[in-house]
Amino acid sequence: MVNKVKEHTPVVAVFPGSFDPIHNGHLDIVRRAAAIFDEVIVGVTYNPHKDAALFTADERVEMIRECIRDLEPRARVDKFSGLLVDYAERIGAKVLIRSLRAVTDFDYELQMTQMNKQMRPNIETIFMFSNPKLFYTASRLIKEVAGHGKRLPELVPEHVMERLRRKLKVD
């Protein structure tokens, strides 16, 4: 009897979000996911018709690319609009990564996961808990605090903080 070696099919995962801006909580998830999956795509979501983000999708992609350069080729960044499951299927991703900070995130994420599963049963969702030191971190809070001139070196990479300060016109 001949043993056939099963070829490994690379597992591609998408970590979606607005990332407006990306912060160390997001980056912690990307780094941990890159250690598990063959390829992690940080998927910047945008709506070309009503995107209320501070940074454009292209600016967010640039910031993230700079943050994860050391993880290439296991991690990369892309942008998309439309339904996440359609994007995942288009690029051949089999896993969606969602991060959970607190119990309050769970209800929303569960609803989203069930809807995604209804549309694309072949795509799995994996939940990763935020690092306890960063679980309170949120992009909206970072923008608010940065708008008052505060630096957040433990929460945001320096190059992201500089872009925030320029965008918010803070000295």
N, C-alpha and C positions, 0 to 999 in steps of 0.2 A: 504494500500500500504506500502510495506516494503522498507525503505531507505537502500540501500546498500552503505556501506562505500567503496570508491574506495581505493585500496591499493596503497601506494606510491611506485613507482619504482624509486630507486636511480638514480640520474643523474650523470654520470661519465663524466668528461671533461679532455682533454689532453692539456697541455701547452707544445708544442714541441719547441726544439731549440738545438743548439750546446752547449750553456752554457759554452763557453771556454774562460774565466771562468764565473760562475754565478756572478751577481752583484746585487746591491740593487734595481735597476730598475726591474730586473727579479723578485726578491723576493717580491717587492711591488705588482706585478701582481698576483703572487701565493697566497699571503695573501688575497687579495681582492677576487680572484676567490674562495678560500676556504670558504669564507663567503657566497658565492652564491650557489655553487654546493655541492652535497653530497660528492663527492670525486674528487680531482684534482690530476692528475698524471703528474708530470714534466717528460716529455719524452725526454731523451737525445738522439739526433740523431747521428749516426756515420756510416761511410762507411768502412768496414773492409779492402777494397782493396785500398782505396786512401784517408784516413782520414788525413788531414794536421793539425789537431788540436794540440795545445801545450800540452794539457792534454789528457791522454787516456780516453776512455769512462768510464772505471771503476773509474778512479780518479775523473772525473766530477760527477759521481753518488755519491761517498763518500763525496765530498764537499757539494753537494746539500742536501744529507741526513742530514748532520750536521746542515745545515742552516734551515731546515724545521722540525726538530725533534719536536718542540713545536706544530706543526700543525697536527701531526698524531692523529687519523687515517684519518682525512679529506684530507690530502695531503701526497703523497708519491712520490718517484722517481723510474724511470725505464729507461732502455735503449732499443733502437731498431734501426734496419737498414731497409732500404726499404721504401716503400711508407707509408706516414703518415696515409692515410685513411685505408690501409690494417691493420696497427697496431691498429688503433682505433676500427675497426670492430672486430678484434681478441680479444680485451680486453673488448668489450661491451661499449665503449665510444660513446656517442651520440653528443658530443660537442667538437669542436676544439677551443682553445683560442689562439688568435693572438694579439700581442701588436702592437700598432701604436705609433711611436714617433713623426713623422713629416709627412707632406704631401707627401714627397718623398717615404715613406714606402707604401703609399696607392696603387699605381699602381701595384707594385709587389705583395702585399697581395691580391688585387682583382683578379689578374690573377690566383694566386694559389687557391684562394677560388672557383673560377668558375671551374677550372679543378677538384678540389676535389669534388665539387657538381656533376659534370658530371659523375665521377666514383662512388660516393656513395651519392645518393640524400637524404638518410635518416640521414646523419651526417651534423649537422649545424656548422657554424663557427661564433664565437662571437669575436668582436674586443673590446679590452680594451685599452684606452689611457693611456700612461705612465704618472706617476706623473710629473707635470710641473717642479719640482725641479730636476728630474732625466732624463728628456726626451733626453738629449744629451749623456747620458751614453751609451757606446758601448764596448763590450768585446775587440774588436781590439784596441780601444784607451786605455783602461785600461792596456792591455799588453804592449803597446808601452811606456806609461808613467812609468809603474812599471819597465820596462827594464832600465830606466834611474835612478832608485833608489828612485823614489818618492812614498810616502805612500798616500793612497787614502781612509782614514777612512770614509768619507761621501758617498763613492761610492761602497765599497767592504767590506764584513765582514772580520774581522781581520784574522780568520783562513784561508780564501781564499787568503788574501794578503800574509800571510806567505808562503803558498804553491807556489804562484806566484814567490816570491823572491827566494825560493830554486830552483824552476824549471829554472828561468832565471839567476841563480847564481849571484844575486845582494846582496850586504851587507846592 
